[in-house]
Amino acid sequence: MRLRSFQMRILLWTWAVLLAALAVIFFYSTDLVGDELVADTEARSWHELDSIKWLIDEHAPFAGEQEFDTWLEGLGIKLDQRISYISEGRVLADSEVPFTELSSLDDHSQRPEILNAMEVGKGVNLRYSATLKKEMIYVACRMESASGLPSGILRLAVPFSQVSARLDALRQNFIWIFLATLIFAALVSAFMSRNMSRSITAFSELARTIGEGDYTQRLRVLPGGEFKPLAESVNAMAKKIEHTVRTIEDQKGQLQAILEGMREGVMTLNSDGRIESFNSALNDMFNLPLSTLGRTPIEVSRRFELQDLVDRLISDPDQGSGTTQFDLMDSRTVEVSGVPFFDQKGVRKVILVFHDITIMKQSEKGLKDFVANASHQLRTPLTSIKGYSETLLDNPPANPEDGRVFLETILKNADHMNKVISSMLALAKSEQMGKTLTMVAVSGREYLSRAVNDITPWAIERSITVKTCTPEDEMFVMAEPDGLLHVFHNLLNNAVKYSPDKGTITVSAEDDGESIVFCIEDQGPGISREHSTKVFERFYRVDENTIDGSGSAGLGLAICRRIVKNFGGEIWHDGYGEGTCGARFCFRLNKPA
């Protein structure tokens, strides 16, 4: 539309200038020619008037006014003019008025041409004739008495319509010339403006395509050479913009992939400390609402530590970076690193990176607990060994039986230390095994029977009965044979160890369609709800200061949990159901697909 209006403006201005020029020429020419036509008519009228005057002077004396009127009427017919003779204001003869009506004509003494002729000898006037009902040019001259006529004024009236007709013909010719020139100029200007508009349209189309994101278009052919430098500049600009935009899009895609692929949450804040953007990892971490953008960090996280960090980074220009830590409601620990940056306008903004350090904190806590528990488990027997050894060295007992008791105590504590170290190695092996474990279909019935047979002699010594209630099928599960046997051994050993003499241990298995659930229940003191989930932790014991004769290190259930998790199953304490009277441990393993 703009190009069309531009083209139309060129046409209108061209036509306006041409119209103005032609109008000036038209009016000037018609006025000039019109004046010349009037002057020429007047000159011819004077010439004819002089001829009529000469004819009157040379004519024989007229017998009377009527004869003169008749002669004058005939002369007017031949000349096709109106001829009048006025004496003292009275019309003596008129070629256009019958003689009988002359007396009814008005007094002509006050007519302008009559007055001028009486004063200076000649007079001329252009006016409307009431007698003839049309415009007339009147020329008059003074005559002395001659041919029997009194002195008076000889007047010739020429119709102005003759001049008007010639002037109208001239104007009509000018109008046709004017229209032809205007049409020709319009065609020429339209052709020229169309060529110019093509160039402008090409520039406009290129700008539009660039605005719509198509940077591959170029200006190919231009009708005017004067547009060539501009076209080359526009093409170079489009090429540079295309390269720049592609680079920005590539970098944007890379940055977006990096942000979405990060496990850390990322949040950007504007100069007012309000959220501009964030990645999906941060959304997963905080479960952000849909109205997060434009809000402050404390509104979406409810953590004043985070807001304090943002306020420091924004308000203090000297603050380079900062960190903070806080715990979430789901027991996760988050460390936030904040770094200020400046955008293209020099406005200070902030980017926050959220690191989930829960596993690291748990590992640090687990390491501390492991060291503390291991030290506790090894310090007590080591102290006992050292004490009895020093006693044997410094004060050997006289009775060999007393010395044997000391040595048995030393051996008992050494065995306990050996079990602790062996359990620690087994736990480490189970944790490492989960990374390279290859599971196969294993018969749960077979390895459960082997474990029951292994603990049967110990159970017989204490008069403990082992009952087995399993399905008749083989009960295949996905596991590793040695690991599965270790789990059965540990749970059955604990059941025998904590069962009372003459008690009963119940071993059961149930097929739920997708997995096999194994349960081992004893009739011992059981485990309270407070300790039911903690017994699977490393070195955890219900009584932390107890070291029984079996040399338990508190790692057996932790090893079982790790092995079962490596198999893709789960293990739990279930000693609160109806009919249970002691501890009941169950674990589930998946069946082969």
DRENDOMAR-935843 format. One record per atom (N, C-alpha, C): residue in one letter; y, z, x. Coordinates in pm, whole numbers, plus 50000, padded with zeros to 5 digits. Example, Ala and Ser with C-alpha at 12.3 -4.5 7.8 and 13.67 -1.06 7.14 Angstrom:
2
a494315078051319;a495505078051230;a496705078051320;s497755070851285;s498945071451367;s500035078751290;
% end
This chain:
593
m498805000050082;m500005000050000;m501255000050086;r501225007450197;r502375007850286;r502614994250349;l501494987450389;l501644974350449;l502224964550347;r501744965350224;r502254956450122;r503734959050098;s504124971450090;s505524974550070;s506354969950189;f505774971050310;f506474966150428;f506664950950418;q505614943850381;q505714929350365;q506694925950255;m506634933350144;m507554930550034;m508994933550074;r509194943750155;r510554946650200;r511104935250286;i510224929650371;i510674918350453;i511084906650363;l510224903850263;l510534892850172;l511824895550095;l511974907550041;l513144910849962;l514414910150046;w514344915550167;w515534915050252;w515874900550289;t514844892450317;t515104878450348;t515734871250230;w515154873450113;w515704867249993;w517104872249963;a517324885049983;a518644890749953;a519714884650043;v519404883850175;v520374877950268;v520624863250234;l519544855950206;l519694841850172;l520454840150041;l520144848549942;l520814847849813;l522294850749828;a522604860849909;a524014864049931;a524734852349997;a524094846450099;a524724835150169;a524934823350074;l523894820049998;l524014808749906;l525004811549794;a525054824249751;a526014827749645;a527444825949694;v527704830249818;v529044828449873;v529394813549882;i528424805849933;i528664791349945;i528874785149807;f528064789549712;f528154783849576;f529514786549514;f529894799249515;f531154802549448;f532354796949524;y532284797149655;y533394791549733;y533514776549708;s532364769749709;s532384755149692;s532844751349553;t532314758049451;t532704754549314;t534174757549288;d534674768549339;d536094771549320;d536964761249392;l536554758049517;l537334748349595;l537304734449529;v536114730049491;v535994716849427;v536704716849292;g536574728449220;g537254729349092;g538754727949108;d539304734849209;d540744733549233;d541114719149269;e540264713049351;e540534699149391;e540474689749270;l539484692149180;l539384683849061;l540624685248972;v541084697648955;v542284699848874;v543494692948938;a543604694649073;a544734688149143;a544634672949132;d543404667649144;d543244653149132;d543584648248992;t543174656248891;t543494652548753;t545004652748729;e545654662848786;e547094663548771;e547764651548839;a547284647948958;a547884636349030;a547714623548950;r546504621548894;r546284609548813;r547134609848686;s547284621948632;s548094623148510;s549554619748539;w550054624448655;w551434621048692;w551574605948713;h550564600248774;h550624585848797;h550644578248664;e549794582248570;e549794575648440;e551104578148365;l551634590648382;l552904593748314;l554044585048367;d554024582948498;d555044574248556;d554904559748505;s553634555648491;s553404541948439;s553914540648296;i553654550948214;i554104550648074;i555634550548068;k556244558748154;k557704559348158;k558294545448195;w557624538948291;w558114525548333;w557964515748220;l556854516448143;l556654507548030;l557714509547923;i558044522247901;i559084525147801;i560434519647846;d560734521847976;d562034517048027;d562094501948020;e561014494948043;e561004480548046;e560814474247908;h560494482147810;h560264476847675;h561584473747607;a561494464047518;a562694460747439;a563034472347349;p564274473147309;p564654484347223;p563804484647097;f563334497047066;f562514499046946;f563404499546824;a562884493846713;a563664493446591;a563854507346533;g562964515846560;g563064529446506;g561954538446562;e561994550646517;e561024560546567;e559614557046525;q559474551146404;q558134547846357;q557534536746440;e558354526846478;e557844516046563;e557434521646699;f558214530746751;f557894536746880;f556594544946868;d556424551846758;d555214559846737;d554004550846729;t554174539246661;t553044529946652;t552704524346789;w553724520746865;w553464515447001;w552814526047089;l553284538247074;l552764549147157;l551314552447120;e551004551046991;e549624553546946;e548694543147004;g549094530547008;g548254520147066;g548074522147214;l549134525947282;l549004528547425;l548074540347453;g548114550647369;g547244562347388;g545774558747369;i545564549147272;i544174544947250;i543654537647372;k544484529047431;k544044521747548;k543844530847668;l544704540647685;l544584549747801;l543624561347773;d543254562747645;d542394574147605;d543064587347643;q544374587847617;q545134599647647;q546034602747528;r546494615047522;r547484618947420;r548874618147484;i549744610247418;i551084608247471;i552074612847363;s553014621047409;s554014626347315;s555414624147373;y556364623047277;y557764621947320;y558544632247239;i559204641647310;i559904652747247;i561374651647283;s562184653447182;s563634653347204;s564224665247130;e564864673647209;e565474685947155;e564464693947075;g563244694847123;g562204703047064;g561454696446952;r561914685046906;r561244678146795;r560414666846851;v559194665546799;v558274655146842;v558654642346769;l559144632246849;l559534619646788;l558334610746769;a557364611546861;a556164603046851;a555014610146920;d553794607746865;d552574614146923;d551424604846894;s550674601347000;s549584591846984;s548404597546907;e548334610346891;e547184616746824;e547544621846684;v548864622146651;v549304627546522;v549974616146442;p549554614346317;p550204603946236;p551724606546225;f552444595646208;f553894596646206;f554374605246090;t553634604445979;t554064611945860;t553894627045878;e553094631145973;e552854645345992;e553664651146108;l554464642946174;l555214647946289;l556224658546250;s556734657146130;s557754666646087;s557184680746068;s555864681346049;s555234694546028;s554864701746157;l555044694846271;l554694701146399;l555734711446438;d555294721046513;d556174731846557;d557204726746654;d558214734746675;d559244731846774;d558624733046912;h558744722246994;h558124722047126;h559094725347238;s560264729847203;s561254732147308;s560914743847398;q560074752747347;q559734764547425;q558384763247495;r557784751647492;r556524749947563;r556794750347713;p555904756447793;p556174758347936;p556454745348008;e555654734847982;e555864722348053;e557184715748012;i557624717747884;i558894712247837;i560054719247905;l559954732547913;l561014740247977;l561164736348123;n560024735148193;n560084731448335;n560644717348353;a560274708048267;a560774694248278;a562274693748253;m562744701848156;m564174701848129;m564944707948245;e564344717348312;e565064723948421;e565004715948550;v563764712048589;v563594705748721;v563204691248711;g563004686048592;g562644672048577;g561164669848555;k560324678948594;k558864677848577;k558294691548540;g557194691348468;g556504703648432;g555024701348402;v554194711348428;v552754710248406;v552234723548352;n551234723048265;n550674735348208;n549254732548156;l548384742548171;l546994741848123;l546834752348016;r546564747847891;r546414757547783;r545594751347670;y545284759747571;y544514755447454;y545454749247353;s545024737847304;s545844730847204;s545344734347064;a546274740446986;a545914743846848;a545764731546762;t546494720746800;t546424708446721;t545104701346743;l544704700046874;l543474692746908;l542244701746918;k542444714946914;k541344724546919;k540534723647048;k541194722247166;k540494721747293;k541484723947406;e540924726747524;e541744728947642;e542354715647686;m543654716247724;m544374704247766;m545214707447888;i545434696747969;i546354697548081;i547604689348040;y548734696148037;y549984689547994;y550854687048116;v551304674248131;v552284670548234;v553474664048162;a554674667848202;a555874662948131;a556964659548232;c557764649548195;c558894645848280;c560104642548190;r561254644548244;r562484642148169;r562834627148174;m563304621648057;m563714607448048;m565124606647990;e565814597148049;e567134594247993;e566974584547875;s567964583547798;s567884574447682;s567654560147728;a566694553447666;a566354539647704;a565584533347590;s565654520047580;s564914512347478;s565174517647339;g566384521647314;g566784526347183;g566324540347153;l565824547547253;l565324561147231;l566324571047289;p566494582347224;p567364592647280;p566714598947405;s567534605747483;s566964612747600;s566024623747552;g564994626047628;g563984636247590;g562944638547699;i561824642847653;i560734646547745;i559514638247709;l558994631147811;l557764623447793;l556604632147844;r555604634147756;r554494643447792;r553164636447777;l552324638847872;l550964633347870;l549984645147868;a549044645047773;a548024655747759;a546644650247795;v546054655747894;v544724651447941;v543714662247903;p542604658747834;p541584668947798;p540974675347926;f540954688447925;f540364695648041;f538844694448044;s538274690247934;s536814688647929;s536324678548030;q537114669148066;q536724659548169;q536554666448302;v537524675048331;v537414682748457;v536234692348450;s536054698848334;s534944708448318;s533594701548331;a533524689248276;a532244682048284;a531904678848428;r532894674148505;r532634671248646;r532294684048722;l533014694948686;l532754707748755;l531364713248718;d530964711648590;d529624716248548;d528534708148618;a528754695048632;a527774686848702;a527644691148848;l528814694248907;l528784699049045;l528024712349058;r528304721148965;r527634734248969;r526124732748946;q525754723948855;q524334721848829;q523624716648954;n524284707349023;n523704702349148;n523574713349252;f524604721849258;f524544733149351;f523404742749315;i523204744949184;i522144754149141;i520774748749180;w520544735649162;w519254730049201;w519044730849353;i520114728049426;i520014729349572;i519744743949610;f520434753049540;f520254767449567;f518814771849541;l518244767649425;l516874771349391;l515874765349489;a516074752749525;a515154746449620;a515184753449755;t516404756749800;t516544763849928;t515914777649921;l516104784649809;l515544798149793;l514024797649792;i513454788049721;i511984786849716;i511424783549854;f512074774249922;f511614770750057;f511714782750151;a512824790050144;a512974801850229;a511954812650193;a511654813950063;a510654823950021;a509284820550078;l508934807650073;l507634803650127;l507564805850278;v508644802250346;v508654804150492;v508594819050528;s509414827350460;s509414841750489;s508084848150452;a507474843350340;a506164848950302;a505124845750407;f505154833550457;f504184829650561;f504394837950687;m505644839450727;m505924847150849;m505584861950831;s505964867550715;s505664881750692;s504174884150678;r503454874150625;r502004875750613;r501354876350751;n501824867750842;n501294868250978;n501594881751044;m502804886751020;m503144899751078;m502334910851013;s502144909850881;s501394920350811;s499934920650855;r499384909050897;r498014909050947;r497894917951070;s498854916951157;s498834925251277;s498944939951240;i499874942951151;i500054956851109;i498824961751034;t498214953050952;t496994956950881;t495854960050979;a495774952151085;a494734954651186;a494944968251251;f496184971551285;f496474984751342;f496154995751241;s496524993551115;s496275003551012;s494785005850991;e494004995050985;e492564996350966;e491905003551083;l492365000551204;l491815007551320;l492135022351315;a493385025751280;a493745039851269;a492925046851161;r492685039751047;r491895045750939;r490445048250982;t489855038451050;t488465040151094;t488345051251197;i489335052451285;i489325063451382;i489445076751308;g490305077351206;g490435089551127;g489165093251053;e488365083151016;e487105085750946;e485945088551040;g486195088151171;g485165091751267;g484445080051331;d484855067651301;d484245055951364;d485135051651480;y484705055151601;y485525052451719;y485065039851793;t484175032251733;t483665020251802;t484495007751770;q485365008451669;q486144996751630;q487234993751733;r487544980651747;r488584976351840;r489394965051774;l490624963251820;l491444951951776;l490994939551852;r490554929151781;r489984917351844;r491004906151861;v491544900851747;v492434889251751;v493734893051683;l494854890351751;l496164893151695;l496964880151691;p497634877151578;p498364864651568;p499624864251654;g500214875451681;g501464875751756;g501254881151896;g501784873851993;g501644878452131;g502434890952160;e503494893352079;e504294905252104;e503534918052074;f502424917251998;f501614928951968;f500524931452073;k500384922852167;k499284924052265;k499354937052345;p500524941052403;p500554953852475;p500194965752387;l500694965452262;l500374976352171;l498884976452138;a498294964752116;a496854963952085;a496024969152202;e496414965352324;e495654970152440;e495764985352452;s496944990852424;s497115005452430;s496275012352323;v496275006652201;v495495012652092;v494005011852122;n493525000752176;n492104999552212;n491735009552320;a492605011252420;a492325020952525;a492305035052469;m493235037852377;m493265051052314;m491995053552233;a491545043552155;a490325045152075;a489115047452165;k489045040252276;k487915041952368;k487915055852429;k489085060652466;k489175074052524;k488835084752422;i489335082952299;i489015092552192;i487525092652165;e486895080752162;e485455079952140;e484695087652247;h485075085652372;h484395092652481;h484615107652471;t485845111652441;t486155126052431;t485425132552316;v485415125852199;v484765131652082;v483255132752104;r482655122552165;r481215123352193;r480905134652288;t481755136452388;t481555147552482;t481665160852409;i482685162052322;i482855174452247;i481685176852154;e481205166252086;e480075167851996;e478805171752072;d478605165652189;d477435169352269;d477535184052313;q478705187852360;q478875201752403;q478745211352285;k479275207252170;k479145215652051;k477685217252011;g476935206052014;g475515206951981;g474745215652079;q475055214052207;q474405222452308;q474735237152287;l476035239952263;l476445253752242;l475805259552117;q475745251452010;q475125256151887;q473635258951908;a472955250051983;a471535252352011;a471335264852095;i472245266852191;i472135278852275;i472325291452191;l473355291352106;l473625303152025;l472495306051928;e471965295351864;e470895297551768;e469575300851837;g469415296551962;g468185299652035;g468205313152104;m469365319552108;m469465332652174;m468835343452087;r468185352652154;r467675364552084;r468785374852065;e469845373552146;e470975382652134;e471915377852023;g472515387351954;g473505383851854;g474845381051918;v475565371051863;v476875367151916;v477875367051800;m479065372851826;m480125373251726;m481455370151794;t482245361351733;t483575358251784;t484615363751688;l485685369351745;l486755375551667;l488075368851700;n488945367751599;n490265361951623;n491225372351680;s492495368651693;s493475377551755;s493725390051673;d493405389851543;d493565401651457;d492325410251452;g491305406651529;g490075414351529;g489185411751410;r489345400251348;r488515396651232;r487495385951272;i486335386151205;i485195377851244;i485475363251213;e485285354651314;e485425340151297;e484075333251282;s483075337751358;s481755331351352;s480725341051407;f479445338051380;f478335345951432;f477085337351425;n476055340951503;n474815333151504;n473755339851417;s472635333051401;s471575337851311;s470915350551365;a470865352051499;a470255364151555;a471045376551513;l472355375651510;l473175386951466;l472965389651318;n472805379151240;n472535380851097;n471205388051075;d470185384251155;d468895391151145;d468995405651189;m469865408251283;m469985421751338;m470665431251239;f471725426451170;f472495435051082;f472355431450934;n471685420150903;n471575415650764;n472965414450702;l473795405850762;l475205404750726;l475375399050586;p476395403450512;p476655397950378;p477285384150388;l477355377250273;l477935363750271;l479425363850301;s480095374950272;s481545375850293;s481905381350429;t481045379050529;t481295384850662;t482525378650727;l482685365550719;l483815358750784;l485135364050730;g486045367150823;g487365372150785;g487435387250774;r486315394150792;r486315408750784;r486265414850924;t486525427750932;t486505434751060;t485085439251093;p484765441551221;p483395445551257;p482945458551190;i483855468051172;i483435480851113;i483055479150966;e483635468950900;e483315466750759;e481905461550740;v481385453950836;v480055448150821;v478985455950895;s479365464350992;s478365471851070;s478395486751044;r479535491950992;r479705506250968;r479565514551097;r479935508451210;r479845515451339;r481245516251399;f481775528651410;f483105530351465;f483145527351614;e481985529051684;e481965525851827;e482275511051851;l481745502551764;l481985488351778;l483455484951752;q484055491251650;q485455488651620;q486365493751731;d486025505251791;d486815510451903;d486805500752020;l485645494952051;l485545485252161;l486425473052133;v486375467952009;v487195456251974;v488675459451984;d489085471151934;d490505474851939;d490995475852083;r490165481252172;r490575482352313;r490735468552375;l489795459552348;l489835446352411;l491025438152361;i491415439952234;i492525432052179;i493875437952216;s494005451252211;s495315457652232;s495695458752378;d494715459652469;d495015461752611;d494845448552686;p495965442252731;p495835429552804;p495115430952937;d495135442952994;d494495445153124;d493005448053111;q492535449852989;q491125452852968;q490305440152989;g489505439553094;g488735427653123;g487525425953035;s486735436553023;s485535436252940;s485165450652906;g484175452252821;g483755465552781;g482385465352718;t481725476852718;t480395478252659;t480315491152579;t479395491452486;t479115503452410;t477685502852359;q477135514452325;q475775515252271;q475805523752146;f474925520452050;f474785528751932;f473415525851870;d472965535251788;d471665534351722;d471855529651578;l470965520951533;l470995516151396;l470165525251306;m470255522851176;m469555531251080;m468045529851092;d467555518351140;d466125516251153;d465595520151291;s466315529351357;s465905535051487;s465995525151602;r466655513651581;r466865504451691;r468125508351767;t468125505051895;t469285507751981;t469895494452023;v471225493352010;v471945481052038;v472995483752143;e473055474952242;e474125475352342;e475025463252319;v476335465552311;v477295455052282;v478195453052403;s478285440452447;s479185436652555;s480295428052497;g481535431752525;g482685424452474;g483515418652586;v483895406052570;v484695399152672;v485845391852601;p487105394152641;p488225386752582;p488335372852643;f488885363552565;f489145350052615;f490375344652543;f490915333452594;f492105327352537;f491755313452485;d492235310352363;d491995297152308;d493005287152362;q493025274752307;q493895264352361;q495365267252339;k495695276452246;k497085280152223;k497485292652300;g496565297952382;g496885309852459;g496755322752381;v496105322352265;v495925334252182;v494695341852232;r494825355052248;r493755363352300;r492745366252188;k491495362552211;k490405365052119;k489285372352192;v488225375952118;v487145384052174;v485805378252131;i484845378452223;i483475374752192;i482585386852222;l481725390252129;l480815401652141;l479385396652148;v478605402352240;v477185399152255;v476395411952229;f475455411252134;f474665422852092;f473255421752152;h472885431652233;h471565431852296;h470725442752227;d469565438952178;d468625448752121;d467825454752236;i468155466952274;i467505473552389;i466535484252343;t466045482652219;t465125492752165;t463865493752250;i463275482252283;i462025482352361;i462275488352498;m463415484852559;m463715490452691;m463885505552683;k464585510252579;k464755524752564;k463415531552537;q462595525152453;q461275530852427;q460425530952553;s460545520352632;s459795519952758;s460255530952853;e461575532852860;e462095543452946;e461605557052898;k461655559052763;k461185571752709;k459675573452731;g458935562152709;g457495562852731;g457155565852876;l457925559852968;l457675562553110;l457955577053144;k459055582153089;k459365596253115;k458285605353057;d457875602352932;d456825610552871;d455525609152947;f455235596952992;f453995594753066;f453985602853195;v455085602353268;v455165609953393;v455055624853366;a455775629353260;a455725643753229;a454325648053188;n453695640153100;n452355643853053;n451315642953165;a451425631953245;a450485630753356;a450635642253454;s451885645753481;s452125657053573;s451545669953515;h451725671553382;h451185683653319;h449665683753321;q449055672053292;q447605671353289;q446985673353427;l447675669053531;l447115670253666;l447525683153737;r448695688753697;r449165700553769;r448275712653744;t447865714453617;t447075726453584;t445725726853657;p444905716153650;p443645716753725;p443865716753875;l444905710153922;l445175710054065;l445555723954114;t446325731254033;t446705744954068;t445475753954072;s444585751653973;s443355759753970;s442485756954093;i442355743954127;i441555740254245;i442145746454371;k443485745654383;k444125751254501;k443935766354510;g444095772954393;g443945787654393;g442555792154431;y441515786154372;y440145790054404;y439795786354547;s440305775054595;s440015771154733;s440625780954831;e441865785054806;e442505794754895;e441775808154891;t441275811854771;t440535824554762;t439255824054843;l438535812654833;l437305811154910;l437565811355060;l438715805855099;l439035805555243;l439525818955294;d440375825555216;d440985838055264;d440085850055240;n439425850555126;n438575862055092;n437245856955038;p436365852455124;p435065847655076;p434295858955009;p433765856554889;p433005867154820;p431705870254894;a431345883154893;a430105887254962;a428885882554886;n429015881954753;n427875877754672;n427925862454660;p426855855454701;p426825840754691;p426975835654548;e426525843854450;e426655839554312;e428135838754271;d428935848154322;d430375847754290;d431015835254351;g430595831854471;g431125819654534;g430745807154456;r429515807454398;r429085795954319;r429955794054195;v430345805554133;v431215804754015;v432555798254052;f433085802254170;f434355796354215;f434215781154235;l433065777354297;l432865763054324;l432675755054194;e431985761254097;e431815754353969;e433155752353898;t434035762353909;t435385760853849;t436165749653917;i436045749454051;i436725738554124;i436175725054081;l434865723654065;l434245711154025;l434655707353884;k434725717253795;k435135714453657;k436545708653652;n437465714553726;n438845709453725;n438955695753794;a438125693753897;a438135680753963;a437635669853867;d436555673453788;d436075663953687;d437155660753584;h437905671053546;h438985668753449;h440025659053505;m440405661253632;m441375652253695;m440835637953702;n439515636953731;n438905623653737;n438945616753601;k438695624353494;k438755618553360;k440165614253324;v441145622453361;v442535618753332;v442895605653400;i442545604753530;i442875592553605;i442105580553549;s440825582653513;s440035571753457;s440615567053323;s441055576653242;s441655573053113;s442955565353132;m443735569453230;m444985562353258;m444705548053301;l443695546253385;l443325532753428;l442795524553311;a442025530853222;a441495523753106;a442615519353012;l443635528152996;l444765524552911;l445545512852970;a445765513553101;a446475502553167;a445685489553155;k444345490653168;k443515478753155;k443575473053014;s443615481852912;s443655477152773;s444985470352744;e446055475552801;e447365469052781;e447415455552850;q446825454452968;q446815441753039;q445845431952974;m444785436952915;m443765428552855;m444305420752735;g445305426652665;g445855419752549;g446495406452582;k446905404252708;k447575391852746;k446595380552774;t445365384052817;t444395373752855;t443085375252779;l443115382152665;l441905385152591;l441355372752522;t440055370952531;t439355360152460;t438385366552364;m438645365352233;m437805371952134;m436715362452085;v435585368452050;v434445360951997;v433915368551877;a433015362151805;a432375368751691;a431345378751743;v431535391551713;v430685402351763;v430045409251643;s428785413051656;s428075420151550;s428515434751550;g429235438851446;g429665452651436;g428495462151419;r427445457851348;r426265466351329;r425595469551462;e425475459151548;e424785461151676;e425505471351763;y426835469651780;y427565478451872;y427805492151811;l427855493251680;l427925506351618;l426605513851639;s425475506951625;s424155513351648;s424025517951793;r424495509851890;r424425513752031;r425255526252056;a426445527051999;a427285538852019;a426655551151956;v426075549551836;v425425561051770;v424235565851853;n423455556451906;n422305560351990;n422765567652116;d423925563352172;d424415569652294;d424825584152272;i425405587452157;i425885601452137;i424825610052066;t423725603852023;t422705611751950;t422145623452032;p421805621952163;p421295633452238;p422275645152239;w423555642652257;w424555653452257;w424625659852119;a424585651452012;a424625657051878;a423395665651849;i422195661451901;i420965669351879;i421095682951945;e421705683452064;e421865696152134;e422625706252048;r423555701151963;r424375710151881;r423915709851735;s422765704051712;s422185703651577;s423125696551479;i423775686051526;i424705678451441;i423975666151388;t424105663451260;t423445652151196;t424435640451184;v423955628451220;v424775616351211;v424225607751097;k425055605650992;k424655597350879;k425355583750889;t424625573350860;t425175559750867;t425055553250730;c426195547350683;c426225540550553;c426955527250572;t426185516750592;t426775503650620;t426115493050534;p426775481450517;p426145470450443;p424935465150519;e424095457650451;e422885452350514;e423185440350603;d424325433650584;d424655421850666;d424995426150808;e425135416050895;e425405418751037;e426815423751061;m427745421350971;m429145425950984;m429805420251111;f429855407151121;f430495400951238;f432015402651229;v432615406151342;v434065407751353;v434545400551478;m435855397151480;m436465390851597;m436915401751693;a436245402451810;a436545413251905;a436005409352041;e436135418652134;e435565417352269;e434505428352281;p433295425252319;p432175434852308;p432435448252375;d432865448452502;d433065461152572;d434155469352506;g435225462652463;g436305470052398;g435845476152267;l435075468752186;l434595474052059;l433675486052083;l432785484852180;l431885496052212;l432685508152257;h433765506152335;h434585517352381;h435225524552262;v435695517252161;v436315523552045;v435295531951971;f434105526351947;f433045534251879;f432705546751958;h432515545552090;h432185557052174;h433245567852164;n434535564052174;n435615574052175;n435665581552042;l435635574051929;l435725580651799;l434505589451773;l433295584951812;l432095593251790;l432085605451882;n432535603952006;n432625615452097;n433565626052042;n434735621551991;n435675631251933;n435045638151812;a434315630351730;a433695636451612;a432675647051652;v431855644151755;v430865653951801;v431555665951862;k432615663451942;k433285674252013;k433945684251917;y434535679351808;y435275688251719;y434465692551597;s433215687451581;s432385691651469;s431755705251499;p431555713651398;p430875726551419;p429365724151438;d428725733651501;d427265732751516;d426625731751378;k425555723351376;k424815720851252;k425695713451148;g426755706951194;g427615699251104;g427065685251081;t427845677151010;t427435663650975;t428565653751009;i428175642751074;i429125631751102;i428705619851018;t429685614150942;t429395602850855;t430045590250912;v429195580250939;v429665567350989;v429465557050878;s430565550250837;s430475540550726;s431205527750764;a430865517050690;a431525504050707;a431605497350571;e432675489650551;e432895483150422;e433475469250446;d432935459550374;d433395445650383;d434325442950265;d435635440250294;d436595437650187;d436845422750166;g436035414250228;g436155399850210;g436785392950330;e437865398150384;e438545392050499;e438365400150626;s437975412750613;s437845421450730;s436775432050704;i436405438850812;i435435449950805;i436175462650842;v436025473050757;v436665485950781;v435585495850823;f435705501450946;f434785511550998;f435455525150989;c434715535250942;c435255548950930;c434265558850991;i434795568751064;i433985579551125;i434625592751082;e433825601051013;e434325613550956;e433495625251006;d434195635951047;d433485648151092;d433845659650999;q433275671651030;q433515683650950;q434235694251033;g435075689151130;g435815698351215;g437055703851147;p437985709451227;p439195715651171;p440165705551110;g440005692851143;g440895682651087;g442245682051158;i443095673451110;i444435671351169;i445455671951057;s446525679551077;s447565680850975;s448355667850963;r449095666550853;r449925654750833;r450995653450942;e451425664750992;e452475664451095;e451985657251219;h450705658751250;h450175653051374;h449355640451351;s449195635951224;s448255625051195;s448675611751258;t449995609351271;t450435596751332;t450705598151481;k450895610551528;k451225612551669;k449995613251759;v448815614951698;v447615616451781;v447285603651857;f447885592151814;f447615579551883;f448565577152001;e449485586552027;e450395585052139;e449735590052266;r450255585452380;r449685589052509;r449865604052537;f448785610352584;f448765624352626;f449115634052514;y449105629052388;y449465638152279;y448255646752243;r448535659552233;r447495669052193;r448095678452091;v447255682651995;v447755691851894;v448225704751959;d447455709652055;d447865721052135;d448095716152277;e449375714552317;e449695708352445;e449215716652564;n449005729552546;n448615738152658;n447105740052671;t446365732752584;t444905734652585;t444255724152673;i443405728452762;i442525719652839;i441125724952819;d440345717652736;d439035722852702;d438025719452811;g436835724152788;g435785722252888;g435385708052904;s435705699552809;s435315685552821;s436255677552910;g437375683552946;g438335676553032;g439105665852963;s439425667552832;s440155657352758;s441575655752813;a442025643252823;a443355640552877;a444345636352769;g443915634852641;g444815630652534;g445135615852537;l444275607652601;l444525593252609;l443505585052530;g442465591452478;g441385583952413;g441865576052292;l442585582752199;l443045575752079;l444115565352112;a444935567952214;a445915557952255;a445225545252305;i444105547152379;i443335535552427;i442705528252309;c442175535652213;c441585529252095;c442625521152017;r443805526852000;r444855519551927;r445225506551998;r445365507152131;r445715495252207;r444625484552196;i443345488752205;i442245478952197;i442205472452059;v442335480651953;v442285475151818;v443455465651793;k444625469051844;k445775460151829;k445555447051903;n444905447952021;n444585435652095;n443655426752015;f442805432851931;f441875425051849;f442535419751721;g443805423151700;g444505418851579;g444235427751460;g443725440051481;g443435449151371;g444385460951369;e443985471351297;e444795483351287;e443865495651277;i444405507051323;i443635519551322;i444525530551267;w443935539951194;w444735550451133;w443865562751107;h444555574051083;h443885586551045;h443945587650894;d442765590050831;d442685590150685;d441865602250641;g442355614150676;g441595626450650;g442075634350533;y442755627650435;y443295635150322;y442765630250189;g441725621750193;g441165616850068;g440285627250000;e439875623949879;e439035633149801;e437645634149866;g437205646249889;g435875648649945;g435855649950096;t436945647650164;t436965649050310;t437235663550345;c436585668050456;c436745682050497;c437135683350643;g437225672250716;g437615672950856;g438515661150890;a438355655951012;a439115644251054;a438355631551016;r439085621350973;r438475608650934;r439335597250991;f438765589951089;f439465578951153;f438845565751108;c439725556051075;c439265542951030;c439995531951108;f439325520751127;f439995509151185;f439435496551120;r440275486251115;r439945473751048;r439995462451148;l438955453551144;l438915441751229;l438645429551142;n439255418351178;n439125406051100;n437755399751119;k437285393451013;k436025386151019;k436275372151076;p435255365751132;p435425352051183;p435825342651069;a436665332551101;a437125323050999;a435975313950956;
% end
